[in-house]
Amino acid sequence: MIILKNKILLAFFLIFFCISCINQKVVNGQLPDAELLSTLKIGQDKKNIIEKVLGAPSFKGEFDDNSIYYYSSVYKSLAFLKPRLIDQKVLQLEFDRRDILKNVFLYGKDDATKVIMSKNETVTFGKKIGLIEQIINNIGLPGMGRSGPIIGSGRTGE
């Protein structure tokens, strides 16, 4: 009888473990529709009109880069493992000084450049407190159970 219960319990945990490790696709961003892109006219369309037609860009160019960018990526994720990049696309719409469309570029996953973050760090000063001190400091604060009203419930006039 005990062996049967153990087998059932083991089977339950194996099924639960297999279900929890399911593959997931994580999609970030969205590129504009290809039909809308085909209507753009280089040398004629203005930046503000293009943004109204295509929607807000993912980000805009900085440091004298008069471009707008649309970004899309697809990652595959398995349980607690680091997500793996499946596909990535960046659409760059470049404009001249008069905000008229100059060029359209589409970059793929293979065009990406790995950027290594700097190991320099900014030292900040502050008081570091441990777990016990945090617990002791929270004793008697309002909003914790019956000890007082909840502050900032989100309703106006409180």
C-alpha positions as CSV (number, residue, x, y, z in Angstrom):
1,M,0.0,0.0,0.0
2,I,2.8,2.4,0.9
3,I,4.7,1.6,-2.3
4,L,1.5,2.3,-4.4
5,K,1.1,5.7,-2.6
6,N,4.8,6.6,-3.3
7,K,4.5,5.6,-7.0
8,I,1.4,7.8,-7.3
9,L,3.1,10.7,-5.6
10,L,6.2,10.3,-7.7
11,A,4.1,10.2,-10.9
12,F,2.2,13.4,-9.8
13,F,5.5,15.3,-9.2
14,L,7.0,14.1,-12.5
15,I,3.9,15.3,-14.4
16,F,3.8,18.6,-12.5
17,F,7.6,19.1,-13.2
18,C,7.1,18.4,-16.9
19,I,4.2,20.8,-17.2
20,S,6.0,23.6,-15.3
21,C,9.0,23.5,-17.7
22,I,7.0,24.3,-20.8
23,N,8.6,26.4,-23.6
24,Q,7.4,29.9,-23.9
25,K,7.8,32.5,-26.6
26,V,8.3,36.0,-25.4
27,V,7.6,38.7,-27.9
28,N,8.8,42.3,-27.3
29,G,8.0,45.3,-29.5
30,Q,6.2,45.3,-32.8
31,L,7.2,46.4,-36.3
32,P,4.8,48.4,-38.5
33,D,2.7,46.5,-41.1
34,A,4.5,45.8,-44.4
35,E,1.7,47.3,-46.4
36,L,2.0,50.6,-44.5
37,L,5.7,50.6,-45.0
38,S,5.3,50.1,-48.8
39,T,3.3,53.3,-48.9
40,L,6.1,55.5,-47.6
41,K,7.8,57.7,-50.2
42,I,11.5,58.6,-49.8
43,G,12.1,62.3,-50.4
44,Q,8.4,63.2,-49.9
45,D,6.9,62.0,-46.6
46,K,7.4,64.1,-43.4
47,K,8.4,62.7,-40.0
48,N,5.2,63.8,-38.1
49,I,2.9,62.2,-40.8
50,I,4.9,58.9,-40.8
51,E,4.6,58.7,-37.0
52,K,0.9,59.2,-37.2
53,V,0.6,56.5,-39.9
54,L,2.9,53.9,-38.4
55,G,2.3,54.7,-34.7
56,A,4.7,55.8,-32.0
57,P,8.3,54.5,-32.5
58,S,10.1,52.2,-30.1
59,F,12.7,54.9,-29.6
60,K,14.1,58.0,-31.3
61,G,17.7,58.8,-32.4
62,E,19.9,60.8,-30.1
63,F,23.0,62.9,-30.7
64,D,22.2,64.4,-34.1
65,D,20.7,61.2,-35.4
66,N,17.4,62.3,-36.9
67,S,15.9,58.8,-37.1
68,I,13.1,56.9,-35.5
69,Y,13.3,53.2,-34.7
70,Y,10.8,50.3,-34.5
71,Y,12.1,47.3,-32.6
72,S,10.8,43.7,-32.4
73,S,12.4,40.6,-30.7
74,V,11.3,37.0,-30.0
75,Y,12.9,35.0,-27.2
76,K,12.4,31.4,-26.3
77,S,12.2,30.7,-22.6
78,L,12.4,27.4,-20.7
79,A,11.6,27.4,-17.0
80,F,14.4,29.1,-15.0
81,L,17.0,29.0,-17.8
82,K,18.3,32.2,-19.5
83,P,16.0,33.2,-22.4
84,R,17.5,32.5,-25.9
85,L,17.1,35.1,-28.7
86,I,15.3,33.6,-31.7
87,D,14.7,36.6,-33.9
88,Q,15.3,40.4,-33.7
89,K,14.5,43.1,-36.2
90,V,15.1,46.9,-36.0
91,L,13.5,49.2,-38.6
92,Q,15.3,52.6,-38.9
93,L,13.6,55.5,-40.7
94,E,16.2,58.2,-41.4
95,F,15.2,61.8,-42.0
96,D,17.1,64.8,-43.3
97,R,17.4,68.2,-41.6
98,R,13.9,69.2,-42.9
99,D,12.3,66.0,-41.4
100,I,11.7,64.5,-44.8
101,L,12.3,60.7,-45.1
102,K,15.8,60.0,-46.4
103,N,16.4,56.3,-46.0
104,V,14.8,53.1,-44.7
105,F,16.9,50.4,-43.1
106,L,15.9,47.0,-41.7
107,Y,18.5,45.3,-39.4
108,G,18.2,41.6,-38.4
109,K,19.6,39.5,-35.6
110,D,22.9,39.0,-37.5
111,D,23.5,42.8,-37.7
112,A,23.4,43.2,-33.9
113,T,26.6,44.2,-32.1
114,K,27.3,43.0,-28.6
115,V,27.9,45.9,-26.3
116,I,30.0,45.1,-23.2
117,M,28.9,47.1,-20.2
118,S,31.6,49.1,-18.3
119,K,32.8,47.6,-15.1
120,N,33.1,51.0,-13.5
121,E,30.6,51.7,-10.8
122,T,29.4,54.8,-8.9
123,V,29.9,54.5,-5.2
124,T,26.8,55.6,-3.3
125,F,26.7,56.2,0.4
126,G,23.8,55.3,2.6
127,K,23.0,53.3,5.7
128,K,22.9,49.6,5.2
129,I,20.6,47.8,7.5
130,G,20.2,44.1,8.1
131,L,17.2,41.8,8.2
132,I,16.6,42.0,11.9
133,E,16.8,45.8,11.9
134,Q,14.3,46.0,9.1
135,I,11.9,43.7,11.0
136,I,12.2,45.7,14.2
137,N,11.8,49.1,12.4
138,N,8.4,47.9,10.9
139,I,6.9,47.1,14.3
140,G,4.0,49.5,15.1
141,L,3.7,51.1,11.7
142,P,0.1,52.0,10.7
143,G,-1.4,49.8,8.0
144,M,0.0,46.6,9.4
145,G,-3.1,44.6,10.5
146,R,-5.3,46.0,13.3
147,S,-2.7,48.6,14.4
148,G,-4.0,51.5,12.3
149,P,-5.5,52.7,9.1
150,I,-4.0,51.9,5.7
151,I,-2.3,55.0,4.5
152,G,-2.8,55.9,0.8
153,S,-5.5,53.6,-0.2
154,G,-5.8,55.3,-3.6
155,R,-9.1,57.0,-3.0
156,T,-9.1,60.8,-3.2
157,G,-9.8,62.8,-0.1
158,E,-7.9,60.6,2.2
